[in-house]
């Protein structure tokens, strides 16, 4: 039995499969890992592409589109015998030696439950630039806003080795390329299917921390992520999922009293975001923010158990106010 299942979740992504799976097959050591595509009920020719172009790739066929979260849960349930699972987006290009350093690090550090390589933007000009979705590892600020080493809101840094050291801990690793101990993934409950997509990996990583495991960046490994292949920036659906899921994330993972206080502040910030969307005449985003808060109020009753630890107080990188730092103090880099 191989140690690693590299699982690519696909839904109607035949063109992305043809573009990105070749690098995964070529640069994933066959004696270490199996490459598996979990198809989320595609209606395009994805299955034909896999059959014709990638005969070595294993295929898990799901009967419908379960979303990112539940799609992975169902696929990983069928791969429980692998020691490690890689959740790899279908728009990620993997160079040589993208996987081995991460697995070697996890083998040597049993206290680490999950890790990610550096996440760089898949550009045509060869520029080594971090990618929005995870860069060099992620955090949340004191109000629960996500940011990364190498990316603060829309300010994205070039990679010139400034983060090429292992940090004691990051709060979350990117779901674009998340390497996790399979048994720990199951113990943590997997990805929350109610999130459907967006921030579900932050929620999972938070629960992994609460179980006593660390999460790290392994900068000796890197992958290249196109980003925005499913929902591009500026799409109201993405706005809705990000706002709703960020509220759910805080509600379920903070101690109850502290969560209520923080969510009150977040409502004020989100009201400002709603006002800015109106000023800019981004009507779709404005409606998405209103709908996100409405659905959060409807869904929060599903989460009745809360931890006693507040991770936002434990990690020093989570004590900053990234809104003030970025927009008032003009901070552009980590």
Secondary structure, 3 states (H helix, E strand, C coil): CCCEEEEEEECCCHHHHHHHHHHHHHHCCCCCEEEEEEEECCCCCHHHHHHHHCCCCEEEEECCCCHHHHHHHHHHHCCCCCCEEEEECCCEEECCCCCHHHHHHHHHCCCEEEEEEEEEECCCCCCCEECCCCCCCEEECCCCCEEECCEECCEECECCCCCCCCCCCCCECCCCEEEEEHHHHHHCCCCCHHHCCCCHHHHHHHHHHHCCCEEEEEEEEEEEECCCCCCCCCCHHHHHHHHHHHHHHHHHHCCHHHHHHHHHHHHHHHHHHHHHHHHCCCHHHHHHHHHHHHHHHHHHHHCCCCCCCCHHHHCHHHCCCHHHHHHHCCCCCC
